[in-house]
């Protein structure tokens, strides 16, 4: 998409607005001097956060590590040209950062719905730890590590974003920078090997459901070595005082492979994310095993009785075996029919772009006709040219308990996440999704584990297929929402 003549500080051509977890607008922009893409945070000079943001950006601009997404420039009192709603006398603080093409850890976990191999996760954790140590040696701390801060570049190089800036605006997890970064390192490893976040849902990565202080990754999925559990626990309980000690803990070789006695099936199960529900307790497993053994004995006894009776004399009347147990039907039973929701209106949702995404065609996604569709605009890449997504916002008229959303896509290959919210402008960075699909076919059904209430349903498209003309474009032919 063209930038439409939007220029900041007579140098940066603003292309599209992209996600900003700090609540400060960020644009992908072309540096007209060096001819490269950059990210530009823009904040009115009169904003009360401007000075804090400026100081934080200057504080991290000196980090010398290629794995850190660095601050390139800090521009005070810059002017934006080419935006009709902005006066040429209005000035802005501009913080220019490197632009990195790639997939963040939360996107990899949520969209791919697959955890990382423990060996890969440990390698990535080591890379993050060394980057953090380099920053710590310069007296700089991240203090707010989250899955979105880890970006896998095109060459799979690990990059770390949000250094110092996010904690300055959103607040640090702790005033002890060393301690909180060590804890954050352990949390990231936990997320990579389990697909969950240990302290509630974060960046769309689901909550692990564990709340006790001794919780470890192996409580969520199988195939996790005792060494990984031990390292995670050490990052949380203060055993490591410095990042160098944490690196030594990763280097001693006790956390590099799963336990030798874990079976192949257990190791394979470690690569599936349990998106909903809690871990099963030992008592539940014992009870289930006992029931299974009793069932085997019962059916074995019945079988033996039938077999021995079949060998009796032919003139003996056939025995009538009365089953003292409930009859178990193998036929599917009918479930309650869910209510089809009435969609009052459908609107386009493009908070990170130019605020418009074919608004005149949104009604085609709820007209009951599969031959018509709401399309996205055409993009140069499948990742929407760097935007985190575009969406179709469905208004149900009032807050309803949504259980299932079925999407007929205009063509296969779309990736999408579904949110339910009472806000007409839902924040996809903080809202918890009810589910997602990656590279879907013509049709996808997303069913919530438990119904979620809200007035609005957002179908948030995060990746689009290639069209016949070579561009990239997604679309929705029809959406159906069902209620609990």
N, C-alpha and C positions, 0 to 999 in steps of 0.2 A: 504494500500500500504506500502511496506517496505521502510525504510529510506535509504537503500543502503549504510550503513556505513558512513554517513555524521555525523561527531561529532564536536561540538563546545566546546572549552575550556575543552576538555577531559571529559565532563560530560553530555552534552545535545545532544541527538540523534535527528537530524533534520528529521522530517517526511514529511510534506507538507507545501508549502508556502501558506499563507492565506492573506486575504485582509488587506491592510494597507492604511488608508486614509491619513496618513502623508507622504506618498511617500517613506517610509523607509521599506525595505523588512521585513516581519514578518513570522516566521515559527512556526508551532505547533511542539513541541519537547517533547521527553520523558526525564525526569530527571532521569538519571541512578542511582543516589544516593538515592533519595526519592521515586522512582518508581511512578511518577505521571506526567500527562501532564502539560506543561507550554507553554506560548507563548514567543518567543525570537525575539526581534528586532535586526537586524544586520546591522551595518553601518561601512564602512571602516574607520579606525582610521584617515586616511588622509582627509576624507570628511570635508568640511568647517562647516557642521552642527553638527559634532560630539560633540564638547564641549557644545554647547547649549542644545543638546539632553541629554547629561550626567548630566548637572546641573539640568535640568527640572525633570529628573527621580529621582535624589537624593532628590530633593525638595518635591516630593510627596510620597516618600517611607515610610515616617513616619506616614501617615494617618492611624489611628486606627479605622476602621469602616468596618464591615463585608459586607456592601453593596457596598463598593468600590473595584473595581478590582485593586489590589495593585501591586506595583513594588516589586518583591522578591529579585532581585539581580542586581547589575550593574557591568559588567566585562569589564575592560579596556585591550586593546591589547590582546584579545583572538584569538586563531588560529582555523581555520576550517580544519578538516581532511576529506578526502574522496571525495573531489570535484576536478575533473581533471582540471577545468579551473581556479582554485584558487591556487596560489603559497603557499607552506607551510610557507613562510616567511611573507605573508600578514597578517596583524593584523586587528582585528575588535573590535568596541565597541558593547557589547551585553547588552541589557536591557531585563531582564527576568521578565515576569509578570504572574499573575495567568491565568490559562486557564479555561474559562467558557463555558460549553455546553448550548446552548439555542438559542432563537430567539430574534433578536433585534427589537426595535419598528418599524423601517422602513420596515423590512421584514414582520412583523405582519400586518401592514397597507397595503402594496403593494401586497403581495402574498395573504393575506386573503381577501383583498378588502372589509373590514368591519371595521367600527370604534369601539372604546371601549364604553361600557355602561358608561354614565356619572358618576355613583357611583364608578365604578371600576377605571375610569380615575382619579377621585378625590383622591381615596385611594392611587393610584400609585404616584400621584403628592405630596401627603403628605409624602410618603416614600422618594422620591427624595429630598424634601425640608429639611427633617431632616438629611439626609446624607450630603447635602450641608452645613447645619448649623454646623455640626460637623467639617467639613473641614475648614469652615470659622473661627471657634474658634481656629484652629491651624494655621491660617494665610495663608491657601492655597485656591485658587480659581480655578474653572474649566475654566471659561472665554470663552468657545466655545461649548456650549451644542447643540447637534444635535440629531435627532432621532436614529442614529446608536449607540449613547452613552448609551442608555437604553436597557439592556439585561434582558429578562425573563428567568431565569434559569430553570432547569428541575423540581424543586419544586415550580416554579412560583415566586421564590424570585427575587426581583428587584436588579440588579447590575448596577453600574455606571462605565463606562470605559472612558479612554482618559484623566484622570485628570491631568491637567497641561501640559502634554506632547504635546497634539495636539495644544494647544494655543502657545506653545513655538516654534513649527515648522511651523505651518500654520498661526500664528498670532492670537492674542486675539481679540474678538469682541469689547472690550473696555479696557482701562487701569484701569477703575473702576471695580474691580473684583466683589464686592458685588452687584453693580447695574446690571451688565451684567448677573450675575447668576440668579438674581431675574427675569430679563426679559426672560432669557432662560427657566426658570421654567414655566412662562406663555406660552411661545411658545410651549413647550412640551405638556401642557394641551390642547392648541388650536389644535395641531395635533391629539391628542388622541380622541377628541370628534368630529372632523370634517373630519379627514383623509387628511387634506391639511396642508401646511406650510404657515404661515402668511407673510413671506418675500421672495417670490419666491420659485421655486422648490428646494427641498433639499433631498439628499439621495434617489432619486427616488420618494419621496412623492410629489405630484403635488402642484403647486402654488394655493393659495386660490383665487387669482384674485382680492383681496381687496387691495387698496392702500391708503385710507384715514386714518388719525390718529385715528379716532374714531371707526375703524373696530373692530368687536367682533365676536365670534364663531357663534352666532345665525344668522348672516348674510349669513353664508354658508349652514347650515342645520337647520332644525326645531327641536323642542323638547329640546332646550338648555335653561336652567333656566337663569333668569336675574341675579342670584347670581354668576353663572359661568362667564357670561359676565362682571359683575362688578369686579370680582377677576382678570380676564385677563387684564382688562383696568388698574387696580391698579398696576399690575406688570410692565406695560409698561410706565406709566406716572410718576413714581417716588413716588407714595403714600407710598410704603414700603421702609424704609431706610435700614432695616436689614432683614436677612432671618427669624429671629425669629418673626418679625412683619408679614411676609408673612405666616408663620405657624399659627399665631393667626388669620389671615384673613381666612385661610382654616378651622379653628377650631370653628368659631362662629356659624356654623350650617345654614348659609344662602345660602350655595352653594351646599348642599348635594342632593337635588332632583330637577327634572324639575318643572316648574311652574305648579300649580295645575290645571289650566284651559287649559292646552295643551291636545289635544285629543289623543286617542289611535293611530290614524293613524299618527298624527304628531310625536308622540314618536317613532313609528316604523320607520318612514322615517329618523329619526336621525341616524339610524344604517346603512344607505347606503351612500357610499362615492360618491360624484359627482366628477368624475375624470376629466371631461372636461367641458368647458363652464363657464360662469359667472353667478352670482346670478341674479334672475329676479327682476327688479325694480317694485315699486308699480304702476307706470303708466302703465307698461306692463300688470300687473295683472288686473287693472281696465279696460283696453281696451279689453282684452280677455274675461272678464266677460260680458261686454256690448255686444260684438259680439255674445256671446252665448245666451243672453236674446233675442236679435233681431231675431236670428235664430229660437228660440222656438216660438216666436210670429208669424213669417212668416209661418212656417210649421203648426202651429195651425190654422191659418186663411185658408190656403189651404185645410186642412183636414175638417174644418167646411163647406167650400163651397162644397166640394165633397159629404159630408154626407147629407146636405140639398137638394142637387140636386137629390140624389138617392131616396128621398121620393116624388118627383114630379110625375105628371101623366105620365103613360107609353107612351102616344102618343106624348108627348113633345120631340122634338129631343134632343139627348144627347148633353150637352154643351161641347165645346172644350175649356179646360183651357190652356191658354198660359202662361207658366212659364216665368216671366220677369227676372229671375235670372239665372246665369250660371248653366249648368248641371254639377253636381258633380258625377264623375264616382267612383264606389266602386271597380272597377277592378284594379289590379296592373298595373301601367304604366311601360313601359320599360325604364330602365336607361341606360346611356351611358356605353358601355362595356369598362372596364378598360384594359389597355395594359399589356400583360404578359411580364415580364422582362426576359431578357436573363442573366443567371447566368454564368459568365465567368469561375469562379473557386470557389471551396469550400475547406476551410482549417480548421483544428482543432485549437482551441484557449484555451490554458491552462496557463494563466499568473501566477496562484497561485499554480501550481504544478510543475511537472518536465518538463513542456513545451511541452509535447506530449500526445495526446489523440487519439490513433488509426488513425494516419494521412493517412495511406494507404487505409482507407476505406471511407474517406470523400466523394469521388465521387459517392458513392452509394446512397447518399441523394439527388442527382440531376440527376440521370440516367433515371428518368421516370418509374422506376420499383418499385412498392410497396412491392415486395417480397424480396428486398434487402435493407439494412439499414446501416447507420453509427452508431456504438454503442459507448457508453462511455466505459471506463475501468470499472472493477468491484470494488465496494467499500464495506466497512464494515458497512456503515450506509447510510440511505437515504439522509442525508445532505452532501454527498460527503466527509465524514470524516473530516468535518470542513472547507473545501474550500467553498468560497462564490458561486462558480459555475464553469462550463466548457462550452465551446461553439463551435458552428459551424459558421464560418465567411464566408459569401457569398460576392463575388466580382462581382459587376454589370458592371465593366469596366469603368464607368464614373459616375459622380454624377447624380442621378435620383430622381424624386419625388415619394417616396414610399407611397402607400395608404393602401395596405393590404398584410399580410403575412399569408399563410395557411401552417400548419405543419401537416404532417402525422407522428405520433410517431410510433416507433417500437412496443410499447406496452403501454397500458393505465397506468396512474399514474405519469407521468412526470409533473413537474412544470417548467415554463420557462418564461423569459422576452425577449422582442424583442427590439433591439436598431438599429437605423439608424445613421450612422456617416460617415464622410469623412476620418476618421483615420483608418488605418489598425491595430491599436492597441488601440481600444476604452477603455476608463476608465469607467467601469460600476458603479463606485462610484459617478461619476459626470455627466455622460451622462443622458439625459432625455429619458426614454423608450417610445415607442409608445403604449405599452400595455403589458399585461402579463396574464398567465393562471396558475391556481393552481390545481394540481391533475387532469390533463386533461384526456379525453378519448383517443380514437385512433386518433382523428383528432381535431384540433383547428384552428380557424380563428381569427387573431388579426387585427383589422381595426383601423387605425389612425383617430382621429376626423378631423384632417386636415393633408394633405400629408406632409411628412418630407423628405427633400432632403439629399442625401448622397450617396457615392459610395459603402459603405459596409453595409450589414445587418447582425447583430449578433443575432443568436438564442442562448440565454444564459440559459442553464439548471441549475436550482438551487436545484432541489430535484428529486430523481430518485426512481422508483418502485423496489420491491424485485423480483429477478429472481427465477426460479425454483430450482436452486442449493443453495438457501439461501443467496447469496450475493445480492448486490444492484447495478442495472445497468439500465441506460437509453439509448435512441437511437432515431434517426430520419430516417424514411424510405424515406420521400420525402418532399421537401420544394418548395413552389410556391410563387413568389413575383409579385405583381401587382402594376402598376404605375398609377398615376393620369392622 
